[in-house]
Amino acid sequence: MTDRVPAPRVAVVGGGVLGVATAAALAAEGADVTLVTDTRLGSGASGRSLSWLNSYGRRSGAYHELRMLGLDRYRTLAARTHAAGWLRFDGGLTWAPAGSPERHRVDFEHMRQNGYDAQWLTREEVADMTPGVDPAAIPDEGAIFNPSEGWVELPPLIDHLVQQLHARGGTVVEHAGPSTIVVEGDRVTAVTTASGDIHEVDAAVLATGPAVPATVASLGIAIPDATPISLLVRTPPVDVALRAVLNTPRVAVRPTPDGSLVLDSGWSEREIVVHEDGGFQVEDSTVQGLLREASAVLEGNPTLELASYGAGPKPIPGDGEPVVGQLPGIGGYHVLFTHSGATLALILGELLAREVLTDTPSPLLQSFRPARFAA
Ligand SMILES: Cc1cc2nc3c(=O)[nH]c(=O)nc-3n(C[C@H](O)[C@H](O)[C@H](O)COP(=O)(O)OP(=O)(O)OC[C@H]3O[C@@H](n4cnc5c(N)ncnc54)[C@H](O)[C@@H]3O)c2cc1C
Protein backbone atom coordinates (compact mmCIF):
# COMPACT_ATOMS: atom_id res chain seq x y z
CA MET A 1 0.00 0.00 0.00
CA THR A 2 1.24 3.53 -0.79
CA ASP A 3 1.51 6.21 1.92
CA ARG A 4 -0.54 9.30 1.17
CA VAL A 5 -0.16 12.82 2.49
CA PRO A 6 -3.09 13.23 4.94
CA ALA A 7 -5.89 15.64 3.89
CA PRO A 8 -3.92 17.13 1.03
CA ARG A 9 -4.91 20.62 -0.07
CA VAL A 10 -3.75 21.22 -3.62
CA ALA A 11 -4.08 24.31 -5.81
CA VAL A 12 -3.77 24.17 -9.58
CA VAL A 13 -2.86 27.45 -11.28
CA GLY A 14 -4.07 27.71 -14.89
CA GLY A 15 -7.46 26.82 -16.35
CA GLY A 16 -6.38 25.27 -19.65
CA VAL A 17 -6.97 21.63 -20.46
CA LEU A 18 -3.86 20.49 -18.58
CA GLY A 19 -4.75 22.36 -15.39
CA VAL A 20 -8.37 21.24 -15.47
CA ALA A 21 -7.48 17.60 -16.22
CA THR A 22 -4.99 17.59 -13.34
CA ALA A 23 -7.46 19.23 -10.96
CA ALA A 24 -10.16 16.66 -11.85
CA ALA A 25 -7.69 13.79 -11.38
CA LEU A 26 -6.52 15.19 -8.03
CA ALA A 27 -10.11 15.46 -6.84
CA ALA A 28 -10.82 11.91 -8.04
CA GLU A 29 -7.89 10.76 -5.87
CA GLY A 30 -9.43 12.45 -2.82
CA ALA A 31 -7.56 15.78 -2.66
CA ASP A 32 -9.11 19.07 -1.58
CA VAL A 33 -8.62 20.95 -4.86
CA THR A 34 -8.79 24.61 -5.81
CA LEU A 35 -8.21 25.61 -9.43
CA VAL A 36 -7.43 29.28 -10.01
CA THR A 37 -7.16 30.88 -13.41
CA ASP A 38 -6.56 34.47 -14.40
CA THR A 39 -9.54 35.01 -16.71
CA ARG A 40 -11.98 32.33 -17.85
CA LEU A 41 -11.43 28.61 -18.32
CA GLY A 42 -9.98 27.71 -21.71
CA SER A 43 -8.87 31.27 -22.49
CA GLY A 44 -5.38 30.23 -23.60
CA ALA A 45 -4.06 27.72 -26.14
CA SER A 46 -6.81 25.26 -25.18
CA GLY A 47 -9.41 27.61 -26.63
CA ARG A 48 -7.75 27.70 -30.08
CA SER A 49 -6.26 24.24 -30.62
CA LEU A 50 -6.42 21.89 -33.59
CA SER A 51 -6.54 19.05 -31.00
CA TRP A 52 -5.64 16.17 -33.29
CA LEU A 53 -5.28 13.11 -31.05
CA ASN A 54 -2.29 11.19 -32.29
CA SER A 55 1.15 9.70 -31.93
CA TYR A 56 1.94 10.19 -35.61
CA GLY A 57 5.56 10.15 -36.84
CA ARG A 58 8.87 9.48 -35.16
CA ARG A 59 9.72 10.24 -31.53
CA SER A 60 11.37 8.64 -28.49
CA GLY A 61 9.90 5.39 -27.23
CA ALA A 62 8.95 6.99 -23.91
CA TYR A 63 7.14 9.85 -25.59
CA HIS A 64 5.32 7.51 -27.97
CA GLU A 65 4.20 5.36 -25.04
CA LEU A 66 2.88 8.41 -23.20
CA ARG A 67 0.92 9.54 -26.24
CA MET A 68 -0.52 6.06 -26.74
CA LEU A 69 -1.70 6.10 -23.12
CA GLY A 70 -3.19 9.52 -23.83
CA LEU A 71 -5.19 8.03 -26.70
CA ASP A 72 -6.19 5.11 -24.48
CA ARG A 73 -7.72 7.44 -21.87
CA TYR A 74 -9.73 9.23 -24.57
CA ARG A 75 -11.01 5.89 -25.86
CA THR A 76 -12.24 5.09 -22.36
CA LEU A 77 -13.82 8.53 -22.04
CA ALA A 78 -15.58 8.07 -25.39
CA ALA A 79 -16.93 4.70 -24.31
CA ARG A 80 -18.15 5.87 -20.91
CA THR A 81 -19.69 9.27 -21.67
CA HIS A 82 -21.97 10.85 -24.23
CA ALA A 83 -18.99 12.65 -25.74
CA ALA A 84 -19.83 11.55 -29.28
CA GLY A 85 -20.14 15.09 -30.59
CA TRP A 86 -16.89 16.51 -29.25
CA LEU A 87 -14.62 13.46 -29.20
CA ARG A 88 -14.23 11.41 -32.35
CA PHE A 89 -11.97 8.64 -33.62
CA ASP A 90 -12.46 8.91 -37.37
CA GLY A 91 -8.77 8.68 -38.24
CA GLY A 92 -6.12 11.01 -39.58
CA LEU A 93 -4.98 11.41 -43.20
CA THR A 94 -1.54 12.82 -43.99
CA TRP A 95 0.22 13.42 -47.26
CA ALA A 96 3.53 14.87 -48.42
CA PRO A 97 4.19 17.50 -51.08
CA ALA A 98 3.95 15.94 -54.56
CA GLY A 99 7.21 14.28 -55.54
CA SER A 100 8.71 14.34 -51.99
CA PRO A 101 7.39 11.31 -50.12
CA GLU A 102 10.81 10.27 -48.67
CA ARG A 103 10.36 11.60 -45.11
CA HIS A 104 6.79 10.30 -44.99
CA ARG A 105 8.01 6.86 -46.13
CA VAL A 106 10.47 6.76 -43.22
CA ASP A 107 7.75 7.93 -40.81
CA PHE A 108 5.43 5.27 -42.20
CA GLU A 109 7.96 2.45 -41.71
CA HIS A 110 8.69 3.68 -38.19
CA MET A 111 5.00 3.74 -37.28
CA ARG A 112 4.43 0.27 -38.72
CA GLN A 113 7.43 -1.15 -36.86
CA ASN A 114 6.04 0.28 -33.62
CA GLY A 115 2.60 -1.19 -34.16
CA TYR A 116 1.02 2.22 -34.77
CA ASP A 117 -1.85 1.62 -37.15
CA ALA A 118 -0.81 3.15 -40.48
CA GLN A 119 -1.92 2.39 -44.03
CA TRP A 120 -0.44 3.77 -47.24
CA LEU A 121 -3.41 4.54 -49.49
CA THR A 122 -3.57 5.24 -53.18
CA ARG A 123 -5.60 8.23 -54.33
CA GLU A 124 -8.47 5.89 -55.25
CA GLU A 125 -8.43 4.16 -51.85
CA VAL A 126 -8.65 7.46 -49.96
CA ALA A 127 -12.19 8.06 -51.14
CA ASP A 128 -13.30 4.68 -49.70
CA MET A 129 -11.47 5.03 -46.40
CA THR A 130 -12.11 8.66 -45.55
CA PRO A 131 -14.78 10.79 -47.23
CA GLY A 132 -14.79 14.48 -48.01
CA VAL A 133 -11.31 14.80 -49.54
CA ASP A 134 -10.63 16.11 -53.05
CA PRO A 135 -8.82 13.24 -54.82
CA ALA A 136 -7.07 15.77 -57.07
CA ALA A 137 -5.30 17.23 -54.01
CA ILE A 138 -3.64 13.91 -53.19
CA PRO A 139 -0.22 13.42 -54.81
CA ASP A 140 0.47 10.48 -57.13
CA GLU A 141 2.45 8.85 -54.29
CA GLY A 142 -0.70 8.55 -52.17
CA ALA A 143 -1.36 9.34 -48.48
CA ILE A 144 -0.96 7.82 -45.03
CA PHE A 145 -4.15 6.90 -43.18
CA ASN A 146 -4.03 6.34 -39.40
CA PRO A 147 -7.42 4.87 -38.51
CA SER A 148 -6.90 4.99 -34.73
CA GLU A 149 -6.43 8.76 -34.55
CA GLY A 150 -9.09 11.29 -33.67
CA TRP A 151 -9.86 14.76 -32.43
CA VAL A 152 -11.36 16.46 -29.41
CA GLU A 153 -12.97 19.86 -29.04
CA LEU A 154 -11.30 21.14 -25.88
CA PRO A 155 -13.91 23.60 -24.45
CA PRO A 156 -16.57 20.85 -23.98
CA LEU A 157 -13.88 18.54 -22.59
CA ILE A 158 -12.95 21.27 -20.09
CA ASP A 159 -16.65 21.62 -19.14
CA HIS A 160 -16.86 17.86 -18.64
CA LEU A 161 -13.76 17.78 -16.44
CA VAL A 162 -14.95 20.76 -14.39
CA GLN A 163 -18.24 18.94 -13.74
CA GLN A 164 -16.22 16.00 -12.43
CA LEU A 165 -14.14 18.34 -10.29
CA HIS A 166 -17.22 19.98 -8.82
CA ALA A 167 -18.88 16.62 -8.22
CA ARG A 168 -15.92 15.69 -6.02
CA GLY A 169 -16.01 18.91 -4.03
CA GLY A 170 -13.36 20.87 -5.94
CA THR A 171 -13.51 24.63 -6.39
CA VAL A 172 -12.87 26.71 -9.51
CA VAL A 173 -11.92 30.38 -9.21
CA GLU A 174 -12.12 32.19 -12.55
CA HIS A 175 -11.05 35.82 -13.15
CA ALA A 176 -8.55 35.55 -10.29
CA GLY A 177 -5.99 37.63 -12.20
CA PRO A 178 -2.38 36.50 -12.39
CA SER A 179 -1.91 34.15 -9.45
CA THR A 180 1.28 33.12 -7.73
CA ILE A 181 2.55 29.99 -6.03
CA VAL A 182 4.15 31.06 -2.75
CA VAL A 183 7.37 29.33 -1.67
CA GLU A 184 8.67 29.65 1.89
CA GLY A 185 12.03 28.07 2.58
CA ASP A 186 12.10 24.99 0.41
CA ARG A 187 8.33 24.33 0.29
CA VAL A 188 5.14 25.58 -1.31
CA THR A 189 2.83 27.09 1.29
CA ALA A 190 0.07 28.89 -0.59
CA VAL A 191 -1.33 30.26 -3.82
CA THR A 192 -2.26 33.95 -3.91
CA THR A 193 -4.52 35.62 -6.45
CA ALA A 194 -4.16 39.11 -7.91
CA SER A 195 -7.00 40.31 -5.66
CA GLY A 196 -5.08 39.16 -2.59
CA ASP A 197 -6.94 35.93 -1.76
CA ILE A 198 -4.63 33.43 -0.11
CA HIS A 199 -5.20 29.69 -0.48
CA GLU A 200 -2.98 27.78 1.93
CA VAL A 201 -1.92 24.49 0.38
CA ASP A 202 0.25 21.43 0.82
CA ALA A 203 1.13 21.32 -2.87
CA ALA A 204 0.55 23.30 -6.05
CA VAL A 205 0.62 22.61 -9.78
CA LEU A 206 1.75 25.32 -12.19
CA ALA A 207 -0.17 24.72 -15.44
CA THR A 208 -0.12 28.18 -16.96
CA GLY A 209 0.80 27.02 -20.48
CA PRO A 210 3.24 29.41 -22.18
CA ALA A 211 3.81 31.32 -18.92
CA VAL A 212 5.52 28.36 -17.22
CA PRO A 213 9.16 28.96 -18.35
CA ALA A 214 9.22 32.61 -17.20
CA THR A 215 7.66 31.73 -13.84
CA VAL A 216 10.15 28.98 -13.04
CA ALA A 217 13.03 31.15 -14.33
CA SER A 218 12.22 33.54 -11.48
CA LEU A 219 12.95 30.60 -9.15
CA GLY A 220 16.32 30.02 -10.83
CA ILE A 221 15.17 27.01 -12.86
CA ALA A 222 15.61 27.01 -16.64
CA ILE A 223 13.08 25.38 -18.96
CA PRO A 224 14.04 26.09 -22.58
CA ASP A 225 11.09 27.52 -24.45
CA ALA A 226 10.24 27.15 -28.15
CA THR A 227 6.72 28.62 -27.92
CA PRO A 228 5.62 30.28 -31.19
CA ILE A 229 2.64 32.51 -31.83
CA SER A 230 0.10 30.31 -33.59
CA LEU A 231 -3.11 30.79 -35.54
CA LEU A 232 -6.30 28.74 -35.65
CA VAL A 233 -8.98 29.72 -38.16
CA ARG A 234 -12.59 28.60 -37.78
CA THR A 235 -15.19 28.53 -40.59
CA PRO A 236 -18.96 28.69 -40.14
CA PRO A 237 -20.75 25.31 -40.36
CA VAL A 238 -20.16 23.93 -43.86
CA ASP A 239 -21.69 21.04 -45.76
CA VAL A 240 -18.73 18.68 -46.20
CA ALA A 241 -18.41 14.94 -45.63
CA LEU A 242 -15.00 15.22 -43.94
CA ARG A 243 -14.59 13.03 -40.84
CA ALA A 244 -10.84 12.52 -40.48
CA VAL A 245 -8.24 15.09 -39.44
CA LEU A 246 -6.26 16.16 -42.52
CA ASN A 247 -2.56 16.97 -42.33
CA THR A 248 -1.48 18.20 -45.72
CA PRO A 249 1.55 20.19 -46.89
CA ARG A 250 -0.30 23.54 -46.81
CA VAL A 251 -3.08 23.11 -44.26
CA ALA A 252 -4.36 20.95 -41.41
CA VAL A 253 -8.15 20.62 -41.21
CA ARG A 254 -10.37 19.05 -38.61
CA PRO A 255 -14.11 18.77 -38.25
CA THR A 256 -15.89 20.16 -35.16
CA PRO A 257 -19.10 19.26 -33.31
CA ASP A 258 -21.22 21.95 -35.04
CA GLY A 259 -20.06 21.22 -38.61
CA SER A 260 -17.59 24.07 -38.84
CA LEU A 261 -13.95 23.36 -39.67
CA VAL A 262 -10.81 24.51 -37.88
CA LEU A 263 -7.59 25.08 -39.80
CA ASP A 264 -3.94 25.72 -39.08
CA SER A 265 -0.55 25.35 -40.77
CA GLY A 266 3.14 26.06 -40.31
CA TRP A 267 3.37 28.73 -43.01
CA SER A 268 0.44 30.76 -41.68
CA GLU A 269 1.98 30.66 -38.20
CA ARG A 270 5.23 32.03 -39.61
CA GLU A 271 3.39 34.86 -41.37
CA ILE A 272 2.15 36.30 -38.06
CA VAL A 273 3.99 39.55 -37.42
CA VAL A 274 5.40 39.48 -33.88
CA HIS A 275 6.42 42.87 -32.47
CA GLU A 276 9.32 43.51 -30.11
CA ASP A 277 6.94 44.22 -27.21
CA GLY A 278 5.39 40.75 -27.65
CA GLY A 279 2.28 42.04 -29.44
CA PHE A 280 1.41 40.41 -32.75
CA GLN A 281 -0.66 40.96 -35.85
CA VAL A 282 -2.45 38.53 -38.16
CA GLU A 283 -2.78 39.69 -41.76
CA ASP A 284 -6.10 39.22 -43.53
CA SER A 285 -4.19 37.73 -46.49
CA THR A 286 -2.90 34.95 -44.19
CA VAL A 287 -6.40 34.06 -43.01
CA GLN A 288 -7.80 34.15 -46.54
CA GLY A 289 -4.86 32.07 -47.81
CA LEU A 290 -5.53 29.40 -45.19
CA LEU A 291 -9.22 29.27 -46.13
CA ARG A 292 -8.24 28.83 -49.80
CA GLU A 293 -5.75 26.07 -48.98
CA ALA A 294 -8.44 24.21 -47.02
CA SER A 295 -10.95 24.55 -49.82
CA ALA A 296 -8.41 23.07 -52.23
CA VAL A 297 -8.14 19.79 -50.26
CA LEU A 298 -11.88 19.29 -49.72
CA GLU A 299 -14.23 17.45 -52.04
CA GLY A 300 -16.07 19.92 -54.29
CA ASN A 301 -13.70 22.74 -53.26
CA PRO A 302 -16.39 24.59 -51.24
CA THR A 303 -16.01 28.32 -50.69
CA LEU A 304 -14.91 28.65 -47.08
CA GLU A 305 -15.59 31.78 -45.07
CA LEU A 306 -14.16 33.08 -41.85
CA ALA A 307 -16.22 32.71 -38.68
CA SER A 308 -13.42 33.61 -36.24
CA TYR A 309 -9.77 33.11 -35.58
CA GLY A 310 -7.67 32.74 -32.48
CA ALA A 311 -4.02 33.70 -32.30
CA GLY A 312 -1.58 33.44 -29.43
CA PRO A 313 1.19 31.37 -27.91
CA LYS A 314 1.30 27.61 -28.53
CA PRO A 315 3.27 26.18 -25.58
CA ILE A 316 6.27 24.14 -26.78
CA PRO A 317 9.26 23.16 -24.62
CA GLY A 318 12.68 23.80 -26.16
CA ASP A 319 13.39 20.11 -26.82
CA GLY A 320 9.82 19.41 -27.94
CA GLU A 321 9.08 16.91 -25.16
CA PRO A 322 6.79 17.35 -22.14
CA VAL A 323 8.05 18.94 -18.93
CA VAL A 324 6.23 17.34 -16.00
CA GLY A 325 6.79 16.92 -12.30
CA GLN A 326 8.20 18.47 -9.16
CA LEU A 327 10.71 21.29 -9.42
CA PRO A 328 14.10 20.29 -8.02
CA GLY A 329 14.61 21.56 -4.47
CA ILE A 330 11.08 22.95 -3.91
CA GLY A 331 8.78 20.57 -2.06
CA GLY A 332 5.23 20.48 -3.36
CA TYR A 333 5.89 22.61 -6.46
CA HIS A 334 4.85 20.71 -9.62
CA VAL A 335 4.80 21.92 -13.22
CA LEU A 336 3.16 20.91 -16.49
CA PHE A 337 4.39 22.44 -19.72
CA THR A 338 3.95 20.62 -23.00
CA HIS A 339 3.03 20.67 -26.64
CA SER A 340 0.36 18.17 -27.78
CA GLY A 341 -1.48 18.96 -24.58
CA ALA A 342 -4.74 17.88 -26.18
CA THR A 343 -3.44 14.34 -26.77
CA LEU A 344 -1.69 14.23 -23.40
CA ALA A 345 -4.06 16.06 -21.02
CA LEU A 346 -5.89 13.10 -19.51
CA ILE A 347 -2.86 10.87 -19.00
CA LEU A 348 -0.59 13.65 -17.74
CA GLY A 349 -3.27 14.89 -15.35
CA GLU A 350 -3.75 11.37 -14.02
CA LEU A 351 -0.05 10.55 -13.59
CA LEU A 352 0.85 13.92 -12.10
CA ALA A 353 -2.06 13.85 -9.65
CA ARG A 354 -0.82 10.53 -8.31
CA GLU A 355 2.71 11.88 -7.94
CA VAL A 356 1.48 14.97 -6.10
CA LEU A 357 -0.51 12.89 -3.63
CA THR A 358 1.82 9.96 -3.08
CA ASP A 359 5.27 11.51 -3.57
CA THR A 360 6.01 8.44 -5.70
CA PRO A 361 7.54 9.30 -9.09
CA SER A 362 5.89 7.62 -12.06
CA PRO A 363 8.39 5.69 -14.19
CA LEU A 364 6.36 6.80 -17.23
CA LEU A 365 7.36 10.41 -16.57
CA GLN A 366 11.02 9.73 -15.84
CA SER A 367 12.29 11.16 -19.17
CA PHE A 368 10.22 14.32 -18.86
CA ARG A 369 11.44 15.93 -15.64
CA PRO A 370 12.13 19.67 -15.40
CA ALA A 371 15.55 18.81 -13.92
CA ARG A 372 16.75 17.35 -17.24
CA PHE A 373 17.70 20.83 -18.46
CA ALA A 374 20.00 21.50 -15.50
CA ALA A 375 22.52 19.05 -16.94
C1 LIG B 1 -2.98 26.24 -33.05
C2 LIG B 1 -2.75 25.07 -32.11
C3 LIG B 1 -2.79 23.78 -32.61
C4 LIG B 1 -2.58 22.70 -31.75
N1 LIG B 1 -2.71 21.44 -32.25
C5 LIG B 1 -2.63 20.38 -31.41
C6 LIG B 1 -2.89 19.07 -31.89
O1 LIG B 1 -3.20 18.89 -33.05
N2 LIG B 1 -2.82 18.03 -31.01
C7 LIG B 1 -2.50 18.22 -29.68
O2 LIG B 1 -2.46 17.25 -28.93
N3 LIG B 1 -2.25 19.46 -29.20
C8 LIG B 1 -2.31 20.54 -30.03
N4 LIG B 1 -2.06 21.79 -29.58
C9 LIG B 1 -1.53 21.95 -28.23
C10 LIG B 1 -2.56 21.97 -27.13
O3 LIG B 1 -3.71 22.67 -27.52
C11 LIG B 1 -1.90 22.64 -25.92
O4 LIG B 1 -0.76 21.88 -25.57
C12 LIG B 1 -2.82 22.72 -24.73
O5 LIG B 1 -4.04 23.34 -25.05
C13 LIG B 1 -2.11 23.54 -23.65
O6 LIG B 1 -2.90 23.55 -22.50
P1 LIG B 1 -2.39 24.28 -21.19
O7 LIG B 1 -3.42 24.00 -20.16
O8 LIG B 1 -0.97 23.89 -20.92
O9 LIG B 1 -2.27 25.81 -21.57
P2 LIG B 1 -3.39 26.91 -21.86
O10 LIG B 1 -4.54 26.35 -22.57
O11 LIG B 1 -2.68 28.06 -22.49
O12 LIG B 1 -3.92 27.30 -20.42
C14 LIG B 1 -3.15 28.03 -19.49
C15 LIG B 1 -4.11 28.91 -18.72
O13 LIG B 1 -3.42 29.50 -17.64
C16 LIG B 1 -3.86 30.83 -17.49
N5 LIG B 1 -2.81 31.56 -16.78
C17 LIG B 1 -1.60 31.96 -17.28
N6 LIG B 1 -0.89 32.57 -16.31
C18 LIG B 1 -1.65 32.55 -15.19
C19 LIG B 1 -1.45 33.00 -13.85
N7 LIG B 1 -0.31 33.58 -13.42
N8 LIG B 1 -2.44 32.82 -12.96
C20 LIG B 1 -3.60 32.21 -13.31
N9 LIG B 1 -3.85 31.76 -14.55
C21 LIG B 1 -2.87 31.92 -15.49
C22 LIG B 1 -4.09 31.28 -18.92
O14 LIG B 1 -4.97 32.39 -19.00
C23 LIG B 1 -4.66 30.04 -19.57
O15 LIG B 1 -6.08 30.02 -19.49
C24 LIG B 1 -2.28 22.91 -30.39
C25 LIG B 1 -2.25 24.21 -29.88
C26 LIG B 1 -2.48 25.28 -30.73
C27 LIG B 1 -2.48 26.68 -30.15
The ligand as an ORCA input file, in Angstrom:
! r2SCAN-3c Opt
* xyz 0 1
  C      -2.981     26.235    -33.053
  C      -2.745     25.071    -32.112
  C      -2.792     23.779    -32.607
  C      -2.579     22.700    -31.754
  N      -2.707     21.435    -32.250
  C      -2.629     20.379    -31.406
  C      -2.888     19.069    -31.885
  O      -3.201     18.887    -33.054
  N      -2.818     18.031    -31.006
  C      -2.505     18.223    -29.685
  O      -2.464     17.250    -28.932
  N      -2.254     19.461    -29.200
  C      -2.310     20.540    -30.029
  N      -2.062     21.793    -29.579
  C      -1.528     21.945    -28.229
  C      -2.565     21.975    -27.128
  O      -3.713     22.673    -27.517
  C      -1.901     22.639    -25.925
  O      -0.760     21.878    -25.572
  C      -2.822     22.722    -24.727
  O      -4.045     23.340    -25.047
  C      -2.108     23.539    -23.647
  O      -2.904     23.553    -22.501
  P      -2.389     24.277    -21.188
  O      -3.417     24.002    -20.163
  O      -0.970     23.887    -20.920
  O      -2.265     25.811    -21.570
  P      -3.394     26.911    -21.857
  O      -4.541     26.347    -22.572
  O      -2.683     28.061    -22.487
  O      -3.916     27.300    -20.419
  C      -3.153     28.033    -19.488
  C      -4.114     28.906    -18.718
  O      -3.418     29.503    -17.641
  C      -3.864     30.826    -17.486
  N      -2.806     31.560    -16.783
  C      -1.603     31.965    -17.279
  N      -0.890     32.569    -16.307
  C      -1.651     32.550    -15.189
  C      -1.453     32.998    -13.854
  N      -0.314     33.585    -13.423
  N      -2.444     32.819    -12.955
  C      -3.600     32.212    -13.309
  N      -3.845     31.757    -14.555
  C      -2.872     31.921    -15.487
  C      -4.087     31.280    -18.920
  O      -4.969     32.387    -18.997
  C      -4.657     30.042    -19.565
  O      -6.082     30.023    -19.494
  C      -2.277     22.909    -30.385
  C      -2.247     24.212    -29.882
  C      -2.479     25.281    -30.729
  C      -2.478     26.678    -30.152
*
